[in-house]
């Protein structure tokens, strides 16, 4: 589960366990973060250590809060939007590679990313599928909740995702992938 993007949980204070717990508790208390399975309330169970790598491969250590839902008996990780679940690199690094590949640029020539070429190719393969699934989920949510449909013809998959995200209340700061995660989690879909 991705925490709703908030400046309080930023790359700058990711290392401060107390601040991460305080911020997430506040977001849980005000109902901004709920269980992704049942939309029930969560409690903050604790924190665990996590790291991410930036574009030059520098490791940044910090903390991820872990919630608990009494109804579902699950312990979701309450991940800030700048960290991509199950990935070592920051979400903005992955997003940049995916966008460059979709634009037709050769990722082998991509400067400013320390990831191996095979890793970047895997990101592109994974995200082609995930972006298409996210587009389908977002379009379905939009049709069900707002009774609206949007013409997405003649747009690339990435452009479709960006266009659909513009229909939902989500922060403009932060990456496209983080915003998609937030919206899909909020509507109990999770990022496919």
N, C-alpha and C positions, 0 to 999 in steps of 0.2 A: 504494500500500500504506500502511496506517495502522500506525504504531508502536503496540504495546500500550500502553495508557494508563499512563504513569508520571509521578509527580510531578517527576522530574528534568527532563523536557522539559515545562516549563510555560510559560505566557505570561510568567512573570517572568524566565526565563532564555533565552527564544527568541532574543534578540538576541546571545547569547554563542556564537560559532561554535565555540570550543574546547570549551565545555561540551556543546553539541549533539553534536559528533563523539565526545567521550568517552562520553557516555551511550549513544549508539547503538552504538558499538563494544562496550561492556559487554553490551548486550542481544543483540547478534549473537553474541558469544563464548559466552554462556550458553545460546544456542539459543532465546531468546525471540522473536527476529525471524528468520524464514527466508524463502526465496524463495516468493512466492505462487503461482508456476507449478509448481515441482517439489518444494517443501518442502526444497530443498537449502540448504546454508549460504551465507551472503553474506559479502562483505567490504565495508567502508565505503570507497567510492571517493572521496568528497569531500563538499562542501557547495555549495549555491547559494543565492542570496539570494531571499527571499520576503517578502511582506507580507500582512497581513490588516487589515481594518477592524473596529472595534468598533461597538457599538450607536449611538454618537454620530457615527460616521464618522471617528474618529481613526485614522490610519494607524500601524501598528506594524511596523517592519522587523525581520527576523531571518533565520534560516538553516534550511534543510531538508537533512538528510543524504541522500546518494544512495548506494545499495548497488550491488553488482555480483555477479551469479551466474555463475560460470564454466561451469556446466552448460548454462544456458539462454541465456547471452550477453545478458542483459538488465540494465538499470541502473534499478531501481525507485527512485522517490522514497520515502523513509521518513518519511512525514508524521505529525506529532503529531496526536493525536485532536481537538484543539481547532481544527484547520484543516480545512476542507472542501475536498477536491481540486477544482481548477478553479473555485473561487469566491473572491471577494475578501473577503466578510464572514466573520467567525468562525462556526464551526459552531453555537455557542449562540444567536447572533442569528437564523440561518436556522431553527433548531429552534423557537425561540419563535414566529416568524411562522407556521410550518407548524402548530404546535399550536393557536394562536389561530384560524387559519382552519378547522381541523377541528372546533373547539369551536363553530363557527358565528359567531364574532366577525368583525366587519368590519375587514379589515386597513387600510382607509383611516383608521380611527379609532385605529389602534395607535400609541401613543406610545412613545418611547424607541428608535426605529429610524430611522436617517437614510437608509435605502435608498429609492429611488423606488418609487412604488406599482406601476409596471410590473415592476420587478425583484422585488418581493415576490410579485406575482401569478405570475410565471414560476417562482419557488421553489415555490410551492404546486402549480402544474401538474406540475412535474418530480417533486416529492416524492410526490405521490399515486401516480404510476406506480412510482417507486423503492421506496416503502414496501411496496406490494403485492408487488413482485418479491422484496424482502428477506424478507417474511413467508413466501413460498413456499419460498425457499432455506433459511431457518432451520428451517421445518417439515420439509423433506426431510432436512436434516442431523440433526435431532433423531430422526427416524424411523430413519435409517440407523445412526447412531452409538449412540444410547441405546435404540433399539427402543421409543420412546415416542411417543405422540400426545396432543395436547392439544385440548380442545374450545375452539374460537375463535369459535363462533357468537355472534351478538348483540353482538359487540365491533366498535368502529370499527377501521379499518386501523391507526391509531396505537396503539390499545389492544392489538391483536393483536401488533404489533411489540414493545411493552413487555412483554407477557406471555411471548412466546417468549424474549426476552433474559434473562428471569429464570431460564430453564432452563440457561443456559450460565455457566461461570465467567468472569466479566468484572467489572471494577471498577464499583462503584455510583456512584463519582464520575465526572464527565464526562457528556456528553450522550448521549441515546439514539442519535443518528445516529453519533456516534463509536464507541460500544460495538458497534453493528451492523456498522460498517466493520471493527472489530477482529476480531470473531467470523467474519465472512464471509471476510476475508482469511486468517485462521488456518486456515480450512477450504478454502482455495484457490478461493473463489467470487468474492471482491471484491464491493464494493457495486454492485449492478446499476444 
